[in-house]
């Protein structure tokens, strides 16, 4: 699928910068190349997940704080 954002690394996926803040993106939000859509935590280090395509968030394939593998689809865009 060309309309997806995948995890580049294994770790724990977070949809928000901290528990007190709003998610980076929600279903229905517009995404442009370079937008941060989440974080992946590996050994207490956080890596931004940035979109490489433009679109609108159709759905998240993983929940906040889910473990993810490299290559796993995180978000589907339309």
Secondary structure, 3 states (H helix, E strand, C coil): CCCEEECCCCEEEECECCCCCCECCCCCCEECCCCEEEEEEECCEEEEEECCCCEEEEEECCCCCEEECCCCEEEEEC
